[in-house]
Amino acid sequence: MNIKGKNGESLSIGLSVEVGDPLEDEIHNHGFSGTVDGFRNGNVVVADMDGEFFEVSPSNVSLLDEG
């Protein structure tokens, strides 16, 4: 499975990502940083820093700049 983030980058399990403010069908309350935990139904499952998991659209995910 090759899922791309909002900037066209390939997403894979274990990557640090930034999730934007929620789109219409997303349940998180605000943007957050987290780690890609998996993929489901074409979406990205992201674990936040509190260990909570959110299923978000790939178009709302970008790689976290760790530089």
Secondary structure, 3 states (H helix, E strand, C coil): CCEECCCCCEECCCCEEEECCCCCCCCCCCCEEEEEEEEECCEEEEEECCCCEEEECHHHEEECCCC
